[in-house]
Amino acid sequence: MSSLTDRYLAATLRAVPTPRREEIATELRGSIEDMIEGRTGAGQDAATAEREVLNELGNPDRLAARYADRRLQLIGPTYYLHWRRLLRLLLSFVPALVGTLVGLARAAAGDGPTTAITSGFTTAFDVAIQIAFWVTLVFAIVERVDPSLKLPAWTVDQLPEVPAKRDMTLTDIAASVALLLFTAAFLPWQHFWSWVKDTDGERIPLLDPVLWRSWLPVLIAVLLAGVVFELVRYRVGRWTWPLVAVKAALDLAFSVPVVWLLVDDRLLNPALVERFAWLQDEGNRQSITVIAIITAVVVLVWDLIDSGVKARRAG
């Protein structure tokens, strides 16, 4: 377990410019050690001296702002850090949660997939704007009406542990989110803007349109839930067994219906089958079905094994 000084340095340095971190780390560590040595030389216990020195230095975010010559005055220095912390917390999950629930509600009410998805994204954006406005307004009013409001004082007990090396990168998460959103967008796209046309020039959806009354909204909802999961996974920073369990549930919730529809020959649009002679051959359709099922199962199993191995390694 890292010392209080190490945790204090890590918390301070994460908010200062990268080129200056080594210089500031050397200077700050030296100052802390000198202050502790001065107290221990007067007979004080080393652990107590360390805690008192760090408490006197104060919130590492505020100290980092001084090192970086950065003003904390959007709300004002008194409540700025409290405002920023609350705003980040609320924006990290509330808009995505509300947007997903609204999209699911619109889909359950019988609205088209495009309408449901658009409503979800629009609602999430509106909620984010409302949160930013009202939280900022409340803090601005509080600072002007009662600037002496007693909020909990910062102590070294609030210092986070030195962050462990992340076993996932922002690039990996962004790629996963992009793939999920692309797949979710493809389902309504293939219905309205399919590249396959009949002899009259009308577009032919690739998937059976009847599925919009049953499975396709469910699959879109699962994909959007997967996006929320990826954001949570990045926030956690590493694989854990609860995350593996949620990932397995989402993978199964998507793969099982797709495989079942393939086996039951209900996934492809009958009009698409009639459009192409080679699809009308039962042997060809069975071959495509077998290949698709094997691919889905292999991807599912590989995904579960990969996440399980990473969780075990992280643990």
Protein Blocks (a to p, Z undefined) as FASTA:
>chain_A
ZZfklmmmmmmmmmgcfklmmmmmmmmmmmmmmmmmmmmmnopafklmmmmmmmmnopfk
lmmmmmnopacfknopklmmmmmmmmmmmmmmmmmmmmmmmmmmmmmnopafklmmmmmm
mmmmmmmmmmmmmmmmmmmmmmmmmmmbccddddfklpccdddddfbdfklmmmmmmmmm
mmmmmmmmmmmmccbdcfkopacdfbdfklmmmmmmmmmmmmmmmmmmmmmmmmnopacf
klmmmmmmmmmmmmmmmmmmmmnopmbcfklmmmpmklmpmklmmmmmmmmmmmmmmmmm
mmmmmmmmmmmmmZZ
